[in-house]
Each structure stands twice: as structure tokens, then as C-alpha cells.
Amino acid sequence: MPINRVKEKRMYAKRITSLPPYLFAEIDERKEEAREKGIDIIDLGIGDPDLPTPPHVVEAVCRAAKDPLNHRYPSYEGMLSFREAVAAWYKHRKHVSLDAEEEVLTLIGSKEGIAHSAFAFLDPGDIALVPNPAYPVYKNATVLANSIPHSVPLTEENEFRPDMEKIDGEVAKKAKIMFLNYPNNPTAATVEKSFFKEVVDFAHDQDIIVLHDNPYSELTFDGYEAPSFLAVDGATEVGIEFSSLSKTYNMTGWRIGFAVGNTEILKGLRLVKTNVDSGTFQAVQIAGIAALTGPQDCVKANVAVYRERRDILIDGLRSAGMEVKKPKATFYLWAKVPSGFSSIQFSMLLLERAGVVVTPGIGFGENGESFVRFSLCVSAEGIKEACERIKGLGL
């Protein structure tokens, strides 16, 4: 097509132009602008672990990468040995029994699987129940599938959990899928198994597929243990659970995760994947086996680091006059914005006057307004310095 004709026609599909700017990409741009102005940045914005991948996992991928057998196309569903490691991990950690061959699917990171799920289960005009605030991919994937995201409010009054009884009955009847995420990003909210029982009952009543995103289940504090959605009776009849090695083992860049649960739902997701990707690099899957089946002291060490950082940040923010609750899971703090500011205004104030990057709550949905999210993926020293800078603003 001649280049001048491109300007005469609509270049992008409507599904692309209907997307909002991706929150974290926009934050990256703002950070670069601040750096160009000479501002010394402390980044408490994006949840990307600064801690290294455990050495035994790195060693495993190095060995596997040298084996020519791993240089060819992997299977679409993932190596059986990796899926067996996932099933064994679920049995040990979550008390959930899985058939490795039928109920485990390897993903190129859980984000990929979540996004592809929208294409597997939603036709144009179908409804997805999407929590608000939430990880943006749930809504954006629904939009990309030319479907309708119906906002399900997560309010402070309800401890940032959806109230099933308040979901419009007509909408619930028409909805095909429901996204959930606990421990929660961005609010760090947690739930007990009793909540998932409510979800399962709701899904059965309304014939809805539940897609539970569970990447933070191992980052828990103060005696709290995050349950698996699948640990509830009847859950495997209505849904699947996504997880990832990214947060648990500091492997965000490795891109490996998995979906587990209902066989028929996984078949739908697999069918999409076979048409759009070629599976996960086997060397990375072998490293994933090393992570899941190897010593777990590294996970305990991560939790200890994040707990220390959490407590430092909470004390610092409270001393600066901010309102924040102590979370029992994730590496996020969900803090109220001081009176007189929107979440974007306050985020820009911190960036421009303190050199501190946080994520404005509005970027996670309208119900995120009045909050900002702090990440704990910075050293204790960096968090202390950030708190001193914020305190110096005299909020």
C-alpha cells in the first residue's frame, strides 16, 4: 500500500483505538521525562521484584539452554514434567489435587493466559464481570475481544471484595466470565475460603466461568495463608486459576506461568494459544521445575525482605501524615491520597517535588480514585529515603 494511502484509511482496528493508554507504559514515559529534567528518581510504582532469581534456578536454565533438545519448538501445553511439578506444588502448598495431563496448562507468563482467555470465551458483545479497581489486563483484554467489561466495584467499606448480591441480576444472567484476583493487586486485599465459596455458588447460579488470578499467593505476612480458589468444593466445575513464577521466585522477565483447573475451560484457552503462540521455551520450563521442586528457603527470604520494607514504608507514610493500612499479602501498599488531591495530581506532586514514583489509583479503574499504590520493590534504604522526601513535602 502506498504510504500516502495509509493516511486516507483508518490505520488501526477499532479495538486498538478503544483501548486506554496502558498505565505502566505511561508511567515509564513520565519517569523518563523526570530523569531528563535531572530529578533523582525512587521508583515505587511498578511491581517488578528487585531481588534476583534464586541461583539454583539460574543454574538450571543455563544447563538446559546448552542442550540442543531444548532448542526446538516446545509443546503447546508445556512439558509434562513441568506440569507435574505444578501439580505437586499445588498439592503441597494449596492442598489441591490436579491431573497434570488434563488440568494444568503452561503459559508464557500468566498475563498472556489471562488476555487470551477473553478471546477463548467472549464473543463480540458478550459481558465480562471485571473488578474495579483491578489489574488493567482484565478490562483491556475484554475490550480487545470486542466485548463489554461490566465494572464490579471493590470498595473500602467491603474490604475491596465484590459484593455478589449487588451485581445487577440481568447483567449477571448475560455475563460469561468473571475475573477475580486475591491476594489483590492493587489494593493488597485478602480473602478467606468462605469468600470463594460465595463465588462458586454465584458462578453455579449464573452459569459463569470464573478466572482467578493468583500470582501473589506466596507473598503473605503475619500468619496469613492465601487459599487457592480451587480449594473450595465445586470450584473446578466453574473455573480456573492462573499463577506465575514471576513474583514468588523473582522471575518476571522469564515469562513462565500456568493455568490450572477445569479441563474444558483449559481446552478453550489452549485452542487460542495453539493459534497465536508456539509454547514456552523448554529451558525456562526446566528452570521452572527447579523453582517449584527445589528448596523454598528463597521464598521465605523474599517474604522476610518484603515484610521489613512494608513496615518501614507504613511507618514512614504515617509519619508523613498519610493514611495506610498494613496489608497481609502482596508487595503493595494501597494508600489514601491526602485531601484536596486527585490520585493523578498527588502522583505528579510526588514525582516532580520528591522524585518518588507511585501509581495513581485511577489507572486501575474509577474506584481506584482517592488512592495511590506503593510497590515494595525497592531496597529498605530507598524506601526510607522516599519517606523522608514525602515527609518533607509537609502534607
VMD Tcl script that draws the C-alpha trace (Angstrom):
set ca {
  {0.00 0.00 0.00}
  {1.50 3.42 -0.96}
  {2.38 5.42 2.13}
  {0.03 8.27 1.19}
  {-2.91 5.83 1.06}
  {-2.26 4.85 4.68}
  {-3.28 8.33 5.75}
  {-6.53 8.09 3.78}
  {-7.72 4.97 5.56}
  {-8.17 4.14 9.20}
  {-4.84 2.51 10.07}
  {-5.70 0.77 13.34}
  {-8.52 -1.61 14.21}
  {-11.27 -0.09 16.32}
  {-10.38 -2.49 19.14}
  {-6.94 -0.86 19.35}
  {-8.15 2.71 19.31}
  {-10.72 1.95 22.01}
  {-8.00 0.95 24.48}
  {-6.90 3.48 27.10}
  {-3.16 4.16 27.32}
  {-1.56 1.25 29.19}
  {-0.97 2.50 32.71}
  {2.54 1.22 33.27}
  {3.82 2.31 29.85}
  {2.56 5.82 30.57}
  {4.28 5.83 33.97}
  {7.54 4.84 32.27}
  {7.22 7.87 29.99}
  {6.67 10.20 32.95}
  {9.72 8.74 34.72}
  {11.91 9.32 31.69}
  {10.71 12.91 31.42}
  {11.59 13.46 35.08}
  {15.04 11.93 34.65}
  {15.70 14.18 31.67}
  {14.98 17.12 33.97}
  {17.65 15.82 36.35}
  {15.29 14.54 39.03}
  {16.70 11.70 41.15}
  {14.02 9.01 40.95}
  {12.99 6.45 43.56}
  {10.57 4.14 41.78}
  {7.80 2.74 43.98}
  {5.48 2.39 41.02}
  {5.63 -0.91 39.16}
  {5.66 -4.28 40.94}
  {8.80 -5.79 39.46}
  {10.95 -7.59 42.07}
  {14.40 -6.06 42.52}
  {15.57 -9.27 44.22}
  {17.49 -11.73 42.00}
  {16.21 -15.06 40.73}
  {17.46 -17.86 43.04}
  {20.88 -19.20 41.94}
  {19.72 -22.81 41.57}
  {17.06 -21.67 39.10}
  {19.60 -19.68 37.08}
  {21.94 -22.66 37.04}
  {19.15 -24.90 35.80}
  {18.32 -22.67 32.84}
  {22.00 -22.33 31.91}
  {22.38 -26.11 31.75}
  {19.13 -26.56 29.86}
  {19.92 -23.83 27.35}
  {23.03 -25.74 26.25}
  {21.03 -28.86 25.40}
  {20.07 -28.89 21.68}
  {16.92 -30.85 22.53}
  {15.58 -27.64 24.08}
  {16.28 -25.52 21.00}
  {13.27 -26.77 19.05}
  {9.59 -25.91 19.30}
  {8.14 -26.88 22.67}
  {4.72 -28.49 23.04}
  {1.76 -26.14 23.20}
  {0.55 -27.33 26.60}
  {4.05 -27.42 28.10}
  {6.39 -30.21 29.16}
  {4.64 -32.90 31.17}
  {7.48 -32.75 33.71}
  {6.77 -29.04 34.30}
  {3.04 -29.66 34.62}
  {3.75 -32.47 37.07}
  {5.87 -30.06 39.11}
  {2.97 -27.59 39.14}
  {0.54 -30.30 40.26}
  {2.91 -31.44 43.03}
  {3.36 -27.83 44.18}
  {-0.42 -27.32 44.30}
  {-0.86 -30.49 46.31}
  {1.81 -29.46 48.82}
  {1.08 -25.75 49.07}
  {-2.66 -25.45 48.37}
  {-3.99 -28.92 49.20}
  {-5.48 -29.14 45.72}
  {-5.19 -32.34 43.66}
  {-4.65 -31.82 39.92}
  {-4.27 -34.14 36.96}
  {-1.03 -32.88 35.40}
  {-2.03 -34.00 31.92}
  {-5.57 -32.62 31.86}
  {-5.77 -29.87 34.47}
  {-2.51 -27.94 34.05}
  {-1.56 -25.70 31.12}
  {1.80 -23.93 30.79}
  {1.70 -20.21 29.96}
  {4.16 -17.62 28.71}
  {3.54 -15.74 31.93}
  {0.07 -15.53 33.45}
  {-0.66 -12.19 31.73}
  {-0.64 -13.96 28.38}
  {-3.11 -16.59 29.55}
  {-5.42 -14.02 31.11}
  {-5.52 -11.95 27.93}
  {-6.05 -14.98 25.70}
  {-8.92 -16.16 27.91}
  {-11.02 -13.25 26.73}
  {-10.69 -14.49 23.15}
  {-11.44 -18.05 24.18}
  {-14.73 -17.31 25.92}
  {-16.09 -13.97 24.76}
  {-17.84 -13.17 21.50}
  {-18.42 -9.56 20.39}
  {-20.99 -8.01 22.71}
  {-20.60 -10.59 25.48}
  {-20.21 -9.36 29.05}
  {-17.28 -9.93 31.40}
  {-17.54 -9.03 35.09}
  {-14.41 -7.01 35.84}
  {-13.42 -5.81 39.32}
  {-12.81 -2.11 39.74}
  {-10.10 -1.22 40.68}
  {-8.10 -4.04 39.10}
  {-5.07 -5.08 37.12}
  {-5.77 -3.36 33.76}
  {-5.39 -6.50 31.64}
  {-8.80 -7.88 32.68}
  {-10.65 -4.92 31.20}
  {-8.31 -4.35 28.28}
  {-8.43 -7.98 27.15}
  {-12.22 -7.81 27.23}
  {-12.14 -4.66 25.08}
  {-9.74 -6.30 22.63}
  {-12.21 -9.16 22.27}
  {-14.87 -6.61 21.25}
  {-16.77 -7.47 24.39}
  {-18.25 -5.47 27.24}
  {-16.44 -5.07 30.59}
  {-19.02 -4.61 33.34}
  {-17.49 -2.93 36.35}
  {-17.86 -4.69 39.71}
  {-16.95 -2.18 42.45}
  {-14.36 -3.04 45.08}
  {-14.94 -0.61 47.92}
  {-13.08 0.12 51.11}
  {-16.32 -0.42 53.04}
  {-16.44 -4.02 51.75}
  {-12.70 -4.57 52.26}
  {-12.15 -4.36 48.49}
  {-14.16 -7.50 47.78}
  {-17.03 -7.69 45.28}
  {-20.50 -7.88 46.79}
  {-22.17 -10.63 44.76}
  {-25.63 -9.60 45.91}
  {-25.18 -6.12 44.43}
  {-24.31 -7.31 40.93}
  {-27.26 -6.48 38.69}
  {-29.29 -9.63 38.14}
  {-29.87 -9.05 34.42}
  {-26.17 -8.37 33.88}
  {-25.21 -11.49 35.81}
  {-27.51 -13.63 33.66}
  {-25.84 -12.34 30.50}
  {-22.24 -12.40 31.75}
  {-19.98 -15.21 30.52}
  {-16.86 -14.76 32.62}
  {-15.78 -13.15 35.88}
  {-12.26 -12.03 36.69}
  {-11.04 -12.20 40.29}
  {-7.66 -11.64 41.95}
  {-6.81 -12.40 45.61}
  {-4.44 -11.51 47.18}
  {-5.34 -8.41 45.25}
  {-3.47 -6.02 43.02}
  {-3.67 -3.06 43.52}
  {-5.40 -2.98 46.93}
  {-3.45 -5.81 48.65}
  {-6.82 -7.08 49.96}
  {-7.06 -10.71 51.05}
  {-9.88 -13.22 51.40}
  {-10.64 -16.47 53.16}
  {-12.02 -19.67 51.63}
  {-15.54 -18.65 52.67}
  {-15.43 -15.84 50.12}
  {-14.51 -18.25 47.33}
  {-17.47 -20.42 48.36}
  {-19.72 -17.42 47.68}
  {-18.07 -17.02 44.28}
  {-18.55 -20.68 43.40}
  {-22.23 -20.55 44.37}
  {-22.70 -17.38 42.32}
  {-20.97 -18.92 39.30}
  {-23.12 -22.05 39.51}
  {-26.31 -20.00 39.80}
  {-25.45 -17.70 36.90}
  {-23.53 -20.18 34.71}
  {-20.41 -18.00 34.69}
  {-16.78 -19.00 34.14}
  {-14.51 -17.79 36.95}
  {-10.97 -16.76 36.06}
  {-8.99 -16.31 39.27}
  {-5.60 -14.61 39.02}
  {-3.39 -15.75 41.90}
  {0.25 -14.66 41.43}
  {0.76 -13.27 44.95}
  {-0.34 -16.31 46.95}
  {3.09 -16.95 48.46}
  {3.85 -13.34 49.45}
  {1.93 -13.35 52.73}
  {2.64 -11.97 56.19}
  {1.72 -12.20 59.85}
  {0.47 -15.77 59.72}
  {-1.94 -15.29 56.83}
  {-2.05 -18.08 54.20}
  {-3.70 -17.28 50.89}
  {-6.14 -20.00 49.82}
  {-6.49 -21.26 46.29}
  {-9.85 -20.67 44.64}
  {-9.71 -24.31 43.58}
  {-9.59 -25.49 47.21}
  {-13.34 -24.82 47.50}
  {-15.76 -27.63 46.67}
  {-17.22 -27.11 43.20}
  {-14.60 -24.61 42.05}
  {-13.15 -26.87 39.36}
  {-16.63 -27.17 37.89}
  {-16.81 -23.43 37.17}
  {-13.33 -22.02 36.82}
  {-9.58 -21.99 36.52}
  {-6.78 -20.30 38.41}
  {-3.79 -18.50 36.95}
  {-0.44 -18.26 38.65}
  {3.09 -17.36 37.80}
  {6.65 -17.85 38.94}
  {7.26 -14.12 38.48}
  {6.53 -12.81 41.96}
  {7.24 -15.93 44.03}
  {10.69 -16.63 42.56}
  {11.65 -13.19 41.17}
  {11.24 -14.36 37.57}
  {9.22 -11.56 35.94}
  {11.50 -11.44 32.90}
  {11.47 -15.19 32.38}
  {7.82 -15.28 31.30}
  {6.55 -18.52 32.72}
  {3.26 -19.26 34.43}
  {0.40 -21.70 34.34}
  {-3.37 -22.12 34.41}
  {-4.97 -24.94 36.37}
  {-8.45 -26.27 36.97}
  {-11.44 -27.10 34.79}
  {-10.40 -29.29 31.85}
  {-12.88 -27.90 29.32}
  {-12.01 -24.30 30.16}
  {-8.30 -25.07 29.75}
  {-9.03 -26.68 26.37}
  {-10.59 -23.42 25.21}
  {-7.57 -21.44 26.35}
  {-5.20 -23.97 24.76}
  {-7.05 -23.70 21.44}
  {-6.40 -19.96 21.33}
  {-2.76 -20.44 22.28}
  {-2.11 -23.03 19.57}
  {-3.13 -20.42 17.03}
  {-1.18 -17.45 18.38}
  {1.98 -18.73 20.10}
  {4.36 -21.68 19.97}
  {4.72 -22.54 23.63}
  {7.22 -21.74 26.38}
  {10.96 -22.23 25.84}
  {11.78 -25.62 27.35}
  {14.90 -24.35 29.11}
  {12.71 -21.89 31.00}
  {10.27 -24.67 31.88}
  {13.16 -26.73 33.24}
  {14.17 -23.73 35.34}
  {10.56 -23.55 36.50}
  {10.77 -27.16 37.65}
  {13.87 -26.26 39.65}
  {11.98 -23.38 41.26}
  {8.86 -25.36 42.14}
  {10.57 -28.54 43.34}
  {13.79 -27.11 44.79}
  {14.49 -25.56 48.19}
  {11.89 -22.97 49.17}
  {14.11 -21.00 51.55}
  {14.35 -18.39 48.81}
  {10.62 -17.72 49.08}
  {10.81 -17.34 52.85}
  {13.72 -14.95 52.39}
  {11.72 -12.87 49.92}
  {8.81 -12.63 52.33}
  {11.11 -11.51 55.15}
  {12.54 -8.76 52.93}
  {9.12 -7.52 51.86}
  {7.81 -7.63 55.43}
  {10.67 -5.40 56.58}
  {10.11 -3.00 53.70}
  {6.36 -2.97 54.32}
  {6.80 -1.97 57.93}
  {9.34 0.72 57.08}
  {7.07 2.20 54.43}
  {3.97 2.12 56.63}
  {5.77 3.87 59.47}
  {7.23 6.43 57.08}
  {3.98 7.23 55.33}
  {2.07 7.51 58.57}
  {4.68 9.85 59.97}
  {4.26 11.92 56.81}
  {0.54 12.22 57.54}
  {-0.79 9.63 55.11}
  {-3.49 7.06 55.84}
  {-2.48 3.47 55.02}
  {-3.42 0.04 56.34}
  {-0.98 -2.81 56.90}
  {-1.52 -5.49 54.23}
  {-1.30 -9.22 54.90}
  {-0.12 -10.09 51.39}
  {1.46 -8.88 48.10}
  {4.26 -6.34 47.85}
  {1.93 -3.35 47.54}
  {0.54 -0.70 49.86}
  {-2.74 0.98 48.95}
  {-2.67 4.43 50.49}
  {-5.28 7.17 50.64}
  {-4.47 10.40 48.83}
  {-4.37 13.49 51.07}
  {-7.43 15.71 50.99}
  {-7.55 18.12 48.06}
  {-5.71 15.92 45.55}
  {-6.81 13.52 42.86}
  {-4.71 10.39 42.56}
  {-3.00 11.72 39.43}
  {-2.36 15.13 41.00}
  {-0.81 13.54 44.06}
  {1.28 11.15 41.97}
  {2.62 14.06 39.92}
  {3.35 16.03 43.09}
  {5.43 13.15 44.46}
  {7.26 12.75 41.16}
  {8.01 16.39 40.48}
  {8.71 17.61 44.03}
  {10.04 14.47 45.73}
  {11.31 12.32 42.87}
  {9.13 9.44 44.10}
  {7.15 7.37 41.61}
  {3.84 5.83 42.72}
  {0.91 4.52 40.70}
  {-2.27 6.64 40.68}
  {-5.29 4.61 41.69}
  {-7.44 5.94 38.86}
  {-5.24 3.94 36.48}
  {-6.78 0.76 37.89}
  {-10.36 1.98 37.38}
  {-12.67 4.71 38.59}
  {-12.98 3.12 42.03}
  {-9.24 3.48 42.47}
  {-9.57 7.23 42.69}
  {-8.52 8.71 46.05}
  {-5.76 6.08 46.40}
  {-2.23 5.51 45.16}
  {-0.31 2.25 45.06}
  {3.18 1.94 46.51}
  {5.38 -1.00 45.50}
  {7.88 -2.61 47.87}
  {10.31 -3.48 45.05}
  {12.96 -1.03 46.25}
  {15.61 -1.50 48.94}
  {14.88 -0.61 52.54}
  {17.29 2.29 52.24}
  {15.48 3.56 49.16}
  {12.12 3.32 50.92}
  {13.46 5.24 53.92}
  {14.76 7.97 51.61}
  {11.43 8.12 49.76}
  {9.58 8.51 53.06}
  {11.87 11.34 54.13}
  {11.24 13.12 50.85}
  {7.47 12.71 51.20}
  {7.60 13.90 54.80}
  {9.49 16.96 53.60}
  {6.52 18.00 51.49}
  {4.58 18.83 54.65}
  {1.36 17.12 53.62}
}
mol new
graphics top color blue
foreach p $ca { graphics top sphere $p radius 0.5 }
foreach p [lrange $ca 0 end-1] q [lrange $ca 1 end] { graphics top cylinder $p $q radius 0.2 }
display resetview
